[in-house]
Structures are given as C-alpha cells and as structure tokens.
Amino acid sequence: MALRSPIVAEEGTAERCVSCVVVGAGNRGHGYALFALEQPQRMRVSAVAEPRPFRRRRICEEHGIASGHALADWRELLELENVADFAIVSTQDRDHVVSRMPACSTSAGSEQTDG
C-alpha cells in the first residue's frame, strides 16, 4: 500500500478532502471512520481491511467503498497503489506495530504518530 505524501495546507488556501484506509473496523475503527460521515468535505474512507465480514460490510455500506477495496486482511492493502492519504490503524493493541510498519516503509515521506 502506498500512502500519498503528507498534506500541508498553505496559508490562505482551501484544505482538500483527505482519504484514509481503515485497518480494523471494530468499535474503534468504526468510531474513527464516523468523522468521514460527519465531515465528508474533509475526509473520506477509501478502503477497509477487516477479517469479520459483517463489520467489513458495514463500513463499505456506510462509506460507499468499492468491493475491490474491501479486504479481509490488512496485508492485502499493500497491493493497492495510492489508495489513501493515511491509515487509521485500529487493530487490537498487540497488532498495531505489525500492521502499520509495512505501510510506513512503502510510504516515502509519510509521518507516523502514536495516539
């Protein structure tokens, strides 16, 4: 998965809508993705990786995600090119580092934060 370069809004310019992938669509991932529904001019969800079909389907239906961007395993996201500006990693806490490191290493110039 190649993430786009970081977004920097210049003073006096309009911010563009950013896109994200949701890795883990349980309560946490679904909750974070709600921002895109509340603020569609600022963010959209372009892909999801979630092993549980009902949770993956819920995110897809709410955000209009194409079937080719609805994946059961986060590793499949690595095959997609320019799919999003950033990733919401909301897997189980023990899996955070494992699931985010490959994406970070393929994203030249991207920043990563813990939070």
DSSP file (Angstrom, degrees, kcal/mol; ACC not computed):
  #  RESIDUE AA STRUCTURE BP1 BP2  ACC     N-H-->O    O-->H-N    N-H-->O    O-->H-N    TCO  KAPPA ALPHA  PHI   PSI    X-CA   Y-CA   Z-CA
    1    1 A M              0   0    0      0, 0.0     2,-0.7     0, 0.0   105,-0.2   0.000 360.0 360.0 360.0 123.3    0.0    0.0    0.0
    2    2 A A        -     0   0    0     78,-1.2    81,-0.6    75,-0.2    82,-0.6  -0.907 360.0-154.8-102.8 116.1    1.5    3.3   -1.0
    3    3 A L  B     -a   84   0A   0     -2,-0.7    82,-0.2   100,-0.4   105,-0.1  -0.614  24.2-108.8 -84.3 149.8    0.2    6.2    1.0
    4    4 A R        -     0   0    0     80,-2.2     3,-0.1    -2,-0.2    -1,-0.1  -0.263  44.9 -83.8 -71.4 165.3    0.2    9.6   -0.6
    5    5 A S        -     0   0    0      1,-0.1    -1,-0.1   105,-0.1   105,-0.1  -0.280  62.9 -76.4 -67.9 158.4    2.7   12.2    0.7
    6    6 A P        -     0   0    0      0, 0.0     2,-0.5     0, 0.0    -1,-0.1  -0.123  46.2-119.6 -57.6 151.7    1.6   14.3    3.7
    7    7 A I        -     0   0    0     -3,-0.1     2,-0.5    78,-0.1    11,-0.0  -0.821  29.7-179.1 -97.0 126.4   -0.9   17.1    3.3
    8    8 A V        -     0   0    0     -2,-0.5     2,-0.5     2,-0.0     0, 0.0  -0.968  16.9-148.1-127.0 114.5    0.2   20.6    4.1
    9    9 A A        -     0   0    0     -2,-0.5     2,-0.2     7,-0.0     6,-0.1  -0.705  17.0-136.9 -82.8 125.4   -2.4   23.3    3.7
   10   10 A E    >   -     0   0    0     -2,-0.5     3,-2.1     4,-0.2     2,-0.1  -0.504  34.9 -86.9 -79.1 151.7   -0.7   26.6    2.7
   11   11 A E  T 3  S+     0   0    0      1,-0.3    -1,-0.1    -2,-0.2     3,-0.1  -0.346 114.3  15.7 -59.9 132.1   -1.9   29.7    4.4
   12   12 A G  T 3  S+     0   0    0      1,-0.3     2,-0.3    -3,-0.1    -1,-0.3   0.477 103.4 109.3  84.5   2.4   -4.9   31.2    2.6
   13   13 A T  S <  S-     0   0    0     -3,-2.1    -1,-0.3     1,-0.0     2,-0.2  -0.795  73.6-105.9-110.7 155.6   -5.7   28.1    0.6
   14   14 A A        -     0   0    0     -2,-0.3     2,-0.2    -3,-0.1    -4,-0.2  -0.558  34.6-119.4 -76.2 138.9   -8.6   25.7    0.9
   15   15 A E        -     0   0    0     -2,-0.2     2,-0.2    -6,-0.1    -1,-0.1  -0.519  28.1-131.0 -73.4 145.8   -7.9   22.3    2.5
   16   16 A R        -     0   0    0     -2,-0.2     2,-0.3     1,-0.1    -1,-0.1  -0.614  27.3 -93.9 -95.2 160.9   -8.6   19.4    0.3
   17   17 A C        -     0   0    0     -2,-0.2     2,-0.3    26,-0.1    26,-0.3  -0.567  43.3-146.6 -70.8 129.2  -10.5   16.3    1.3
   18   18 A V  E     -b   43   0B   0     24,-2.6    26,-2.1    -2,-0.3     2,-0.3  -0.678   4.8-142.4 -98.7 154.7   -8.2   13.6    2.6
   19   19 A S  E     -b   44   0B   0     -2,-0.3    66,-1.8    24,-0.2    67,-1.4  -0.857  17.8-175.3-116.2 152.0   -8.7    9.9    2.1
   20   20 A C  E     -bc  45  86B   0     24,-2.0    26,-3.0    -2,-0.3    27,-0.9  -0.953  21.4-135.1-140.9 160.5   -8.0    7.1    4.6
   21   21 A V  E     -bc  47  87B   0     65,-1.6    67,-3.2    -2,-0.3     2,-0.6  -0.913  21.2-138.8-109.1 145.3   -8.0    3.3    4.9
   22   22 A V  E     -bc  48  88B   0     25,-2.2    27,-2.7    -2,-0.4     2,-0.8  -0.930  12.3-166.3-107.2 117.8   -9.4    1.7    8.0
   23   23 A V  E    S+bc  49  89B   0     65,-3.1    67,-2.9    -2,-0.6    27,-0.2  -0.876  75.9  15.8-105.1 101.1   -7.4   -1.2    9.3
   24   24 A G        -     0   0    0     25,-2.7    -1,-0.2    -2,-0.8    26,-0.2   0.632  67.2-158.0  98.1 102.4   -9.6   -2.9   11.8
   25   25 A A        +     0   0    0      4,-0.2    34,-0.1    -3,-0.1    25,-0.1  -0.105  50.2 118.5-107.5  34.6  -13.3   -2.0   11.6
   26   26 A G  S  > S-     0   0    0     64,-0.4     4,-2.8     4,-0.1     5,-0.3   0.168  90.7 -59.1 -75.3-155.7  -14.4   -2.9   15.1
   27   27 A N  H  > S+     0   0    0      1,-0.2     4,-2.1     2,-0.2     5,-0.1   0.900 138.5  45.6 -58.6 -43.3  -15.8   -0.4   17.5
   28   28 A R  H  > S+     0   0    0      2,-0.2     4,-2.4    62,-0.2     5,-0.2   0.959 116.7  42.5 -67.4 -52.1  -12.6    1.7   17.5
   29   29 A G  H  > S+     0   0    0     61,-0.4     4,-2.2     1,-0.2    -2,-0.2   0.901 115.6  49.7 -63.0 -42.2  -12.2    1.8   13.7
   30   30 A H  H  X S+     0   0    0     -4,-2.8     4,-1.1     1,-0.2    -1,-0.2   0.909 110.2  51.8 -62.5 -42.0  -15.8    2.3   13.0
   31   31 A G  H >< S+     0   0    0     -4,-2.1     3,-0.6    -5,-0.3     4,-0.4   0.920 110.9  46.2 -61.5 -45.5  -15.9    5.2   15.5
   32   32 A Y  H >< S+     0   0    0     -4,-2.4     3,-1.2     1,-0.2     4,-0.3   0.876 108.7  56.9 -64.9 -36.8  -12.9    6.9   13.9
   33   33 A A  H >X S+     0   0    0     -4,-2.2     3,-1.2     1,-0.3     4,-0.7   0.720  87.7  77.6 -69.0 -20.4  -14.5    6.4   10.5
   34   34 A L  H XX S+     0   0    0     -4,-1.1     4,-2.2    -3,-0.6     3,-0.6   0.800  79.8  70.7 -59.7 -27.5  -17.6    8.3   11.5
   35   35 A F  H <> S+     0   0    0     -3,-1.2     4,-2.6    -4,-0.4    -1,-0.3   0.887  93.2  56.3 -55.5 -38.7  -15.7   11.5   11.1
   36   36 A A  H <4 S+     0   0    0     -3,-1.2    -1,-0.3    -4,-0.3     7,-0.2   0.832 108.4  46.7 -64.9 -31.8  -15.8   11.0    7.4
   37   37 A L  H << S+     0   0    0     -4,-0.7    -1,-0.2    -3,-0.6    -2,-0.2   0.850 116.3  44.2 -75.8 -34.9  -19.6   10.7    7.5
   38   38 A E  H  < S+     0   0    0     -4,-2.2    -2,-0.2     1,-0.2    -1,-0.2   0.791 128.8  26.8 -78.0 -29.3  -19.9   13.8    9.7
   39   39 A Q    >X  +     0   0    0     -4,-2.6     3,-2.2    -5,-0.2     4,-1.8  -0.502  67.5 160.8-132.2  62.3  -17.4   15.8    7.7
   40   40 A P  T 34 S+     0   0    0      0, 0.0    -1,-0.1     0, 0.0    -4,-0.1   0.719  74.9  61.0 -63.1 -20.5  -17.5   14.5    4.1
   41   41 A Q  T 34 S+     0   0    0      1,-0.2     3,-0.1    -3,-0.1    -5,-0.1   0.639 113.3  37.2 -77.2 -13.0  -15.9   17.6    2.7
   42   42 A R  T <4 S+     0   0    0     -3,-2.2   -24,-2.6     1,-0.3     2,-0.3   0.723 124.4  14.2-108.5 -29.9  -12.8   16.9    4.9
   43   43 A M  E  <  -b   18   0B   0     -4,-1.8     2,-0.3   -26,-0.3    -1,-0.3  -1.000  51.4-174.9-151.9 146.1  -12.3   13.1    4.8
   44   44 A R  E     -b   19   0B   0    -26,-2.1   -24,-2.0    -2,-0.3     2,-0.6  -0.986  26.5-126.7-137.5 150.6  -13.4   10.0    3.0
   45   45 A V  E     +b   20   0B   0     -2,-0.3   -24,-0.2   -26,-0.2     3,-0.1  -0.866  27.0 175.4 -96.7 121.1  -12.8    6.3    3.7
   46   46 A S  E     +     0   0B   0    -26,-3.0     2,-0.3    -2,-0.6    20,-0.3   0.625  61.5   8.1-104.2 -16.0  -11.4    4.7    0.5
   47   47 A A  E     -b   21   0B   0    -27,-0.9   -25,-2.2    18,-0.1     2,-0.3  -0.987  56.8-155.8-159.9 159.1  -10.6    1.1    1.7
   48   48 A V  E     -bd  22  70B   0     21,-2.6    23,-3.1    -2,-0.3     2,-0.5  -0.999   4.6-162.7-141.4 142.3  -11.1   -1.2    4.7
   49   49 A A  E     +bd  23  71B   0    -27,-2.7   -25,-2.7    -2,-0.3    23,-0.2  -0.973  32.3 144.2-123.7 114.4   -9.2   -4.2    6.0
   50   50 A E        -     0   0    0     21,-2.8     6,-0.1    -2,-0.5    23,-0.1  -0.945  41.4-150.3-154.2 124.6  -11.3   -6.2    8.4
   51   51 A P  S    S+     0   0    0      0, 0.0    21,-0.1     0, 0.0    -1,-0.1   0.780  80.1  80.4 -71.0 -25.8  -11.4  -10.0    8.9
   52   52 A R  S >> S-     0   0    0      1,-0.2     4,-2.4     2,-0.0     3,-0.6  -0.728  71.8-150.3 -87.5 116.2  -15.1  -10.1   10.1
   53   53 A P  H 3> S+     0   0    0      0, 0.0     4,-2.8     0, 0.0     5,-0.2   0.847  92.3  53.5 -55.0 -40.7  -17.4   -9.9    7.1
   54   54 A F  H 3> S+     0   0    0      1,-0.2     4,-1.7     2,-0.2     5,-0.1   0.875 112.5  44.0 -66.8 -35.3  -20.3   -8.2    8.9
   55   55 A R  H <> S+     0   0    0     -3,-0.6     4,-1.9     2,-0.2    -1,-0.2   0.892 114.6  49.3 -74.0 -39.8  -18.0   -5.4   10.2
   56   56 A R  H  X S+     0   0    0     -4,-2.4     4,-2.1     1,-0.2    -2,-0.2   0.921 112.0  49.3 -62.2 -44.5  -16.3   -5.0    6.8
   57   57 A R  H  X S+     0   0    0     -4,-2.8     4,-2.7    -5,-0.2     5,-0.2   0.887 107.3  55.0 -63.2 -40.8  -19.7   -4.9    5.1
   58   58 A R  H  X S+     0   0    0     -4,-1.7     4,-2.4    -5,-0.2    -1,-0.2   0.936 110.0  45.2 -60.4 -47.3  -21.0   -2.2    7.5
   59   59 A I  H  X S+     0   0    0     -4,-1.9     4,-2.2     1,-0.2     6,-0.2   0.919 113.2  51.3 -62.5 -43.2  -18.1    0.1    6.7
   60   60 A C  H  X>S+     0   0    0     -4,-2.1     4,-1.4     1,-0.2     5,-1.3   0.920 111.9  46.1 -60.8 -45.2  -18.4   -0.5    3.0
   61   61 A E  H  <5S+     0   0    0     -4,-2.7    -1,-0.2     1,-0.2    -2,-0.2   0.912 114.7  46.7 -65.0 -43.3  -22.2    0.3    3.0
   62   62 A E  H  <5S+     0   0    0     -4,-2.4    -1,-0.2    -5,-0.2    -2,-0.2   0.850 124.6  30.8 -67.8 -34.3  -21.8    3.4    5.1
   63   63 A H  H  <5S-     0   0    0     -4,-2.2    -1,-0.2    -5,-0.2    -2,-0.2   0.398 102.5-119.0-110.6   1.6  -18.9    4.8    3.1
   64   64 A G  T  <5 +     0   0    0     -4,-1.4     2,-0.3     1,-0.2    -3,-0.2   0.897  45.3 179.6  63.8  41.0  -19.6    3.5   -0.4
   65   65 A I      < -     0   0    0     -5,-1.3    -1,-0.2    -6,-0.2   -18,-0.1  -0.599  29.9-115.2 -80.0 132.4  -16.3    1.6   -0.6
   66   66 A A    >   -     0   0    0     -2,-0.3     3,-2.1   -20,-0.3    -1,-0.1  -0.317  23.9-116.2 -64.3 148.2  -15.8   -0.4   -3.8
   67   67 A S  G >  S+     0   0    0      1,-0.3     3,-1.5     2,-0.2    -1,-0.1   0.820 114.2  60.7 -59.4 -32.5  -15.7   -4.2   -3.4
   68   68 A G  G 3  S+     0   0    0      1,-0.3    -1,-0.3     3,-0.0    -2,-0.1   0.602 104.9  50.0 -70.0 -10.3  -12.0   -4.3   -4.6
   69   69 A H  G <  S+     0   0    0     -3,-2.1   -21,-2.6     1,-0.1     2,-0.7   0.179  88.4  90.6-112.2  14.3  -11.1   -2.1   -1.6
   70   70 A A  E <   +d   48   0B   0     -3,-1.5     2,-0.3   -23,-0.2   -21,-0.2  -0.920  61.7 176.5-110.9 103.9  -12.9   -4.2    1.0
   71   71 A L  E     -d   49   0B   0    -23,-3.1   -21,-2.8    -2,-0.7     3,-0.1  -0.814  37.7-147.4-119.3 148.4  -10.3   -6.7    2.2
   72   72 A A  S    S+     0   0    0     -2,-0.3     2,-0.4   -23,-0.2   -23,-0.1   0.732  88.6  41.3 -82.1 -23.6  -10.2   -9.4    4.8
   73   73 A D  S >  S-     0   0    0    -23,-0.1     3,-1.7     1,-0.1     4,-0.5  -0.986  72.3-136.9-132.2 134.6   -6.6   -9.0    5.7
   74   74 A W  G >> S+     0   0    0     -2,-0.4     3,-1.2     1,-0.3     4,-0.5   0.774 101.9  69.8 -60.1 -25.8   -4.5   -5.8    6.1
   75   75 A R  G >4 S+     0   0    0      1,-0.3     3,-0.9     2,-0.2    -1,-0.3   0.803  89.3  63.4 -63.4 -27.6   -1.7   -7.4    4.1
   76   76 A E  G X4 S+     0   0    0     -3,-1.7     3,-1.4     1,-0.2     4,-0.4   0.778  90.1  67.1 -66.9 -26.1   -3.9   -7.2    1.0
   77   77 A L  G X4 S+     0   0    0     -3,-1.2     3,-1.6    -4,-0.5    -1,-0.2   0.807  86.0  70.4 -62.1 -28.5   -3.8   -3.4    1.3
   78   78 A L  G << S+     0   0    0     -3,-0.9    -1,-0.3    -4,-0.5    -2,-0.2   0.719  92.0  58.9 -63.8 -19.4   -0.1   -3.5    0.5
   79   79 A E  G <  S+     0   0    0     -3,-1.4    -1,-0.3    -4,-0.3     2,-0.3   0.664  87.9  91.6 -81.8 -17.6   -1.0   -4.4   -3.1
   80   80 A L    <   -     0   0    0     -3,-1.6   -78,-1.2    -4,-0.4     2,-0.4  -0.587  69.2-141.0 -83.8 139.5   -3.1   -1.3   -3.7
   81   81 A E  S    S-     0   0    0     -2,-0.3   -78,-0.1     1,-0.2    -2,-0.1  -0.835  73.4 -13.4-101.6 136.4   -1.4    1.8   -5.1
   82   82 A N  S    S+     0   0    0     -2,-0.4    -1,-0.2   -80,-0.3   -79,-0.2   0.853  81.3 150.1  45.6  47.6   -2.2    5.3   -4.0
   83   83 A V        -     0   0    0    -81,-0.6     2,-0.3    -3,-0.3   -80,-0.1   0.765  60.1  -5.8 -82.0 -25.8   -5.3    4.2   -2.1
   84   84 A A  B     -a    3   0A   0    -82,-0.6   -80,-2.2     1,-0.1   -64,-0.2  -0.990  53.2-120.7-162.8 165.2   -5.3    6.8    0.6
   85   85 A D  S    S-     0   0    0    -66,-1.8     2,-0.3    -2,-0.3   -65,-0.2   0.779  95.9  -4.8 -81.6 -30.5   -3.5    9.8    2.3
   86   86 A F  E     -c   20   0B   0    -67,-1.4   -65,-1.6   -83,-0.1     2,-0.4  -0.967  66.3-120.2-156.1 169.6   -3.3    8.0    5.6
   87   87 A A  E     -c   21   0B   0     -2,-0.3     2,-0.8   -67,-0.2   -65,-0.2  -0.952   8.3-147.0-119.9 136.4   -4.3    4.9    7.5
   88   88 A I  E     -c   22   0B   0    -67,-3.2   -65,-3.1    -2,-0.4     2,-0.9  -0.906  19.8-160.4 -95.4 108.5   -6.4    4.5   10.7
   89   89 A V  E     +c   23   0B   0     -2,-0.8   -65,-0.2   -67,-0.2   -67,-0.1  -0.810  27.5 155.1 -96.0 105.4   -4.8    1.5   12.4
   90   90 A S        +     0   0    0    -67,-2.9   -61,-0.4    -2,-0.9   -64,-0.4  -0.201  23.9 130.4-126.6  40.1   -7.4    0.3   14.8
   91   91 A T  S    S-     0   0    0      1,-0.2     5,-0.1   -63,-0.1   -67,-0.1  -0.191  75.8 -58.6 -76.3 178.9   -6.5   -3.3   15.1
   92   92 A Q    >>  -     0   0    0      1,-0.1     3,-2.4     3,-0.1     4,-0.6  -0.342  57.9-111.0 -57.2 144.9   -6.0   -5.0   18.5
   93   93 A D  G >4 S+     0   0    0      1,-0.3     3,-1.2     2,-0.2     4,-0.4   0.843 117.6  57.6 -50.4 -39.7   -3.4   -3.1   20.5
   94   94 A R  G 34 S+     0   0    0      1,-0.2    -1,-0.3     2,-0.1     4,-0.3   0.696 108.5  47.8 -67.4 -17.1   -1.0   -6.0   20.3
   95   95 A D  G <> S+     0   0    0     -3,-2.4     4,-2.3     1,-0.1    -1,-0.2   0.440  81.4  98.1-102.7  -1.6   -1.1   -5.9   16.5
   96   96 A H  H <X S+     0   0    0     -3,-1.2     4,-1.7    -4,-0.6     5,-0.2   0.933  86.9  41.2 -54.5 -54.7   -0.6   -2.1   15.9
   97   97 A V  H  > S+     0   0    0     -4,-0.4     4,-2.0     1,-0.2    -1,-0.2   0.917 114.5  51.8 -64.7 -43.4    3.1   -2.1   15.1
   98   98 A V  H  4 S+     0   0    0     -4,-0.3    -1,-0.2     1,-0.2    -2,-0.2   0.905 114.2  43.0 -59.5 -43.2    2.9   -5.3   13.0
   99   99 A S  H  < S+     0   0    0     -4,-2.3     4,-0.4     1,-0.2    -1,-0.2   0.711 117.9  42.9 -81.3 -19.9    0.1   -3.9   10.8
  100  100 A R  H  X S+     0   0    0     -4,-1.7     4,-2.1    -5,-0.2     5,-0.2   0.763  96.2  73.0 -97.2 -24.3    1.4   -0.4   10.4
  101  101 A M  H  X S+     0   0    0     -4,-2.0     4,-2.3     1,-0.2     5,-0.2   0.896  94.7  50.4 -62.4 -44.2    5.1   -0.9    9.7
  102  102 A P  H  > S+     0   0    0      0, 0.0     4,-1.1     0, 0.0    -1,-0.2   0.907 112.2  48.8 -61.5 -38.1    4.9   -2.3    6.1
  103  103 A A  H  4 S+     0   0    0     -4,-0.4     4,-0.4     1,-0.2  -100,-0.4   0.903 111.2  49.8 -66.6 -39.9    2.6    0.6    5.1
  104  104 A C  H >< S+     0   0    0     -4,-2.1     3,-1.0     1,-0.2     6,-0.3   0.889 107.8  53.4 -65.8 -38.5    5.0    3.1    6.6
  105  105 A S  H 3< S+     0   0    0     -4,-2.3    -1,-0.2     1,-0.2    -2,-0.2   0.750 110.2  47.4 -71.5 -21.4    8.0    1.6    4.9
  106  106 A T  T 3< S+     0   0    0     -4,-1.1     2,-0.8    -3,-0.3    -1,-0.2   0.450  97.0  81.0 -94.5  -0.7    6.3    1.9    1.5
  107  107 A S  S X  S-     0   0    0     -3,-1.0     3,-1.7    -4,-0.4    -1,-0.1  -0.803  73.7-151.1-110.4  91.3    5.2    5.4    2.0
  108  108 A A  T 3  S+     0   0    0     -2,-0.8     3,-0.1     1,-0.3    -3,-0.1  -0.388  79.0   5.9 -63.0 129.3    8.1    7.8    1.3
  109  109 A G  T 3  S+     0   0    0      1,-0.3    -1,-0.3    -2,-0.1     2,-0.1   0.471  93.3 138.7  81.0   1.8    7.9   11.0    3.3
  110  110 A S    <   -     0   0    0     -3,-1.7     2,-0.3    -6,-0.3    -1,-0.3  -0.451  45.0-135.7 -81.2 156.1    5.0   10.0    5.4
  111  111 A E        -     0   0    0     -2,-0.1     2,-0.4    -3,-0.1    -1,-0.0  -0.796  13.1-155.8-105.8 151.2    4.8   10.7    9.1
  112  112 A Q        -     0   0    0     -2,-0.3     2,-0.3     2,-0.0     0, 0.0  -0.985  10.8-177.7-128.8 142.1    3.6    8.3   11.7
  113  113 A T        -     0   0    0     -2,-0.4     2,-0.4     0, 0.0    -2,-0.0  -0.946  20.8-134.2-133.3 154.8    2.2    9.1   15.1
  114  114 A D              0   0    0     -2,-0.3    -2,-0.0     1,-0.1     0, 0.0  -0.872 360.0 360.0-104.2 141.9    1.0    7.1   18.0
  115  115 A G              0   0    0     -2,-0.4    -1,-0.1     0, 0.0     0, 0.0   0.429 360.0 360.0-169.5 360.0   -2.2    8.0   19.6
